[in-house]
């Protein structure tokens, strides 16, 4: 029975992994922003906040200090880091001088804004969601000037 299940699961897994490959969706190497994420500003119920190029909300963790990530493995499972091969680029409303990089606790290049490494929240399902706002009084969205937005939606 195990051999039968393995014979079915293994090819299916290979198809999934192949579909996740980096083949056709890469940005041309001549593009200076290739491998870089975009950070921009969007309007929300909390006012103007930072989002990625797709409009997904970005968060800061109050336990991170001076561009150092303190979000370990269990934390990253819920709060994935904004990872970019190159320094992120400033989109509409974002300040390029506040954008930088640090190493995540997993050793990858993580985008920063001001002093804050940037994260997503797995509970945000679509662009514009701010479901991570204020969780544990440690996770907050960022304003375009790089300060934490500590208010919540009503």
Secondary structure, 3 states (H helix, E strand, C coil): CHHHHHHHHHHHHHHHHHHCCCCCCCCCCCCCCCCEEEEEEEEECCEEEEEECCCCECEEECCCECCECCCCHHHHHHCCECECCEEEEECCCCCHHHEEEEECCCCCEEEEECCEECECCCCCCCCCCCCCCCHHHCEEEECCCCCEECCCCC
